Each structure stands twice: as structure tokens, then as C-alpha cells.
Amino acid sequence: MFSREISDILFGTVRIWGEEIFIELEEAYREGLDGFSHINVFWWFSEFDTEAARKVLSGPQPYKQSPAVMGVFATRSPIRPNPIALTPVSVLEIDYHKGIIRIPYIDANDGTPVLDLKPYTPSLDRIENPGVPHWCAHWPKSVEASGDFDWAAEFNF
């Protein structure tokens, strides 16, 4: 059984200061991302880590065109058995001395624990033609295209 606390495996913290978004890294983890334009950030839905939330396996229609009930593994809901999240982000700037990675966006809140970082590499992370259910087939095909998409029209929350 896993018995370590999240604080024992923390790599860093998401920081949001006004319009600026950063990942603040612990000193031991500040090297190694030179040359990568994007990284995968693994983070903890810490605000939803409760005993009750970990027991939820399905929920009512989260997306306007989705089925009436969906399993949590078919959603990006923070309420799930193991509240780990993954967000690929662009790296705008890295300050190794201060341990700061400036990014344009992440779907996490200020103070969110960062569990791990992995470089985004197209040979391993990009899928040419992914299959998706019909209810989300009209969603943008890339993070870059998502910025102009009307996401508010897609969600029931």
C-alpha cells in the first residue's frame, strides 16, 4: 500500500500571480528541460482529494453532447478515485536560478502540487489520428486551436 504523503513526492507548485502563470520547482528538480518547447505537467487535484470524491466512479452529463451518465475516466473531472491530472503546456521561459517555469496556461489553481514533469516529445506523445466519441469529435485538434474555441458552450458546469 502506498503510504507516502503528497508533500513527500512534490516536485513543485503551480503559482498564478495576476495574469502570470508559473511552475515553481523545488531546488533539486531545476535542471534538464533546456530545448523543450512543451512539457507534460502531472499535478494533484488537491482541492478535491477527499474520501467521498475518491469513491465517485460516474457522474451526470458533464458535456452538453455527451451521454447522460459518464464514467470519470471518460472525463477530465477533478473528482476521481486517484486525483492525478496531466496537462501539456508550452514553456515560455525557464529561470533555473529561481526555479520558475513560466507557462501560458494550466487548468490548475494557485498552490496546486506538481508531482512530475516530463518533456513533450512528438515521437512518444503525439497521436496522428486519435479516435474520440462522436459527442466531442468537433472539439479542436490541438492545444493551440483550443484558445479560440468556445469551451463554455460545451460544458454543463
N, C-alpha and C positions, 0 to 999 in steps of 0.2 A: 504494500500500500504506500502511496506517495504521501510523505509526511512533512515535507518542507513547506515553509511559508512562501508566499509570493515575494516578499521582501528578500528572501534568500536567493532568488533567481532573477532579480531585477537588473536589467541592463541600463535602463534609463527611464525617463519620464516625458510624456508629451507636455509641452508648455505652449499656451496660447496667450499672447500679450497684445491685445488690440487686434490689429489686422495681421500680425506676425505669428507664424506657427513654427515651432521648433521641436526637435527631439533633443533633450538634454541627456547626454550619456555619462554614465559613471566613468571615472578616470581609467579604469582597467580596460575599457572597451572602446577607446577613442581612435584606434588605428585601423587601417585596412580597406577603406572604401574609396580610395583615390581612383578616379577614372570612371566610376559608375554614375550614370545619369539618373538611374532609378534604383530604389531598394524596396524590398518587401519588409514591412514592419509587422511583427507579431506583438499584439498587445492584449491586455486583460480588461474585459468588460467589468471593471472593479465595482462600479456603482450598481451592478445587477448580480453580484455574486452573493446570493442568499440560498439557504436551503430550499425554500419554496421555488425559486427560479430554476434551480438545478433539476427539479422534478418535472418541469414542463417539457413535454415532447411534441406538442402540436398546439396550434392556435387558430383563431378565426382569420379569415381572409385578410392578409396584410397588404396585398397589392390589388388594385381595382379589377384587373383582368385575371387574377389567379383563382384557383379552386376555393370553395367556401371554407375549407379547413386545410391547413398545410402543416406538415412536419417541420420542426425547427431546422432540420438540416437542409431544407429547401429554401430557407430564408437567411437573411443577414441579421436576424433578430439578436439583440443582446441577451435575451432570456433563453438560456440553453443549458444542457447538462454540464458542459465544460465551457465556461465563458472566455474562450480564446478567440481573438479576432485577427484578421490578416488584411492589411491594406497596402497595395503597391503605391509608392509615392515618388514624385520627381525630387531629385536632390538639387536645390537651388544654390546652396553654399555649405561648406563644412569649415568650422573653426575648431581645429583639433586641440588647440591650447585651452579653449573654454569648454570643449566637449559639446558643441552645438551643431546640429544639422538643421539648416533652415529648409522648410518644405512649403509648398503652396497650399496643401490641404491634407487633412486626415479626418476620418469620421470617428474621432475620439474626442474626449473632453480634456480640458486643462487638468493636469495632475494624474492622467491615466498612466498606469505602469506599462513600460515597454519590456517585453520578455526576450525578444531576439530581433536581430536584423540580418537579412540575407540579401546579397546583391541580386538584382533582377538581371537575368541573362536570357535573351530570346531563345537560345537553343534548348533551355530547360523550362522556361516559364511561359512561353508564348504558344498558344494553340492556334493553328491556322484557321480552322473551321469548326469551332465548338458547337455542339448541339445544345439547344435550350428549348424549354417548353414553349408552346405557341403563345402563352399569355405574356411572355417577356421577349419574344423574338423581335419586336420593334424597338427595343432599347438600343442605345448607342453601342457600337462595336469596339470602342476604345475609351480609355480614361480621358484622353484629350477631347473626344467628341462629347463626353458626358457634361462638360461645363456649360454647354448651350442647351442642354436637354431640359424639358420641363418636368423635373422629378416630382414636384408637388402634385402633378396630375396623376401620378402612378400609385401613390400610397394612400392607405386608409387610416393613417395615423398622423 
